[in-house]
């Protein structure tokens, strides 16, 4: 009787484990073929930071558009030491950018859009969390897994392709939120500039022409590195009458800002149209 009971219980346990394995879905890997070459650009001596000395012009960055559910963006990998291998831990880099961008900026590692390849790599794109399970050494493909369990996961990269819900300081000392300017039926253009930046001052003149001829766009200019009194003096002298504020590193990271002049254009619903858009390109888009 004991033998029969043991066999019966053992059979139930086996059946129980079998049922559990049948019901549990395996993690679905997603393969992304990397069939595009991205143009590397640099505005600061970033490669000195990683202690590598290759030429920016010959740096190879391979990627592709990754689409998942309602999410679509660019994912790329860079061979930072140009030895033909793209998946070296601690050396090569991962890049993430909004769809439509073909230029990848090689810049400060504090950016939320670039990360050094680690043993385990996570990134977040518009609310979806992904783990990179494999990077082909020759960068012909990347395998990804969508992760539902976010506990103890800190993504090394984060893509934001909507007008961020963050605050910034206006020149008069008051606080505004970028979301305050969404929903007014206008495009929103966020401009990063500095008095010390000669191309920025030229861009300001171009922005003045756009502001004077186009009533369907809200312009927000954020200054970096200048004294507030000097900014106010310049704005008054040039009769710049749109929204002006102060940039911070946190704001710059949210806009993937990596050079000067630099702009980001959003549609009337706050969705990104293009990042890295200077006033000349903005004028072409509006016309």
Buried (B, 14 or more C-beta within 10 A) or exposed (E): EEEEEEEEEEEEEEEEEEEEEEEEEEEEEBEBEBEEEBEBBBEEEBBEEBEEEBEEEEBBBBBBEBEBEEBBBBBBBBBBBBEEBBBBEEBBBBBBBBBBBEEBBBBBEEBBBBBBBEEEBBBBBBEBBBBBBEBBEEBEBBBBBBBEEEEEEEBBBBBBBBBBEBBBBBBEEEEBEBBBBBEEEBBBBBBBBBBEBEEBBBBBEBBBEBBEEBEEBBBBBBBBEBEEEEBBEBBEEEEBEBBBBBBBEEBBBBBBBBBBBBBBBBBBEBEBBBBBBBBEBBBEEBE
